[in-house]
Each structure stands twice: as structure tokens, then as C-alpha cells.
Amino acid sequence: PLCSHLGVPVPEESYPARNTTQEFRSALGIVQ
């Protein structure tokens, strides 16, 4: 849906999701 809205082709491969939630929060300085 987003690609069609932006008028760009859908990529062949999935979007990379490399960071874990903890890595993401650590990078932003969010500590729980």
C-alpha cells in the first residue's frame, strides 16, 4: 500500500529488520 501511494515499485525482497527492540531503544537512549 505505501509503495503504490508513493508511486514506486514494490521491492522484490523484504524490508530488512536487523535491530532488536533492545538495540533500538539503546541507540535512542531509552532504558527500561
N, C-alpha and C positions, 0 to 999 in steps of 0.2 A: 504493500500500500504506500509506503513512504517513497519508494523509488518511482512509482507511477505519478505520484503527486509532484515530485521534483522533475519529472520528465527525463529520468536517467534509466539505463538498463539495469535489470536485476543481476547482481554478480553471480557467477557460477558457484563460488564457494561460500560457505557460511561466514558470517562476521566473526573474527577471532575474539574469544573471550578468555584472555590469558590470566588476568588478575583475579585472585580470590577476593572475597569481601574484606577480609582482614588486611590484605595488601593494599587495597583501595583506600580503606579508612586510615591506614598507617601513612600513606602518601599524602593524605589530606590533613593529617594531624588529629584525626578523630580517635579517641581512646575510649574503649568500653571495658 
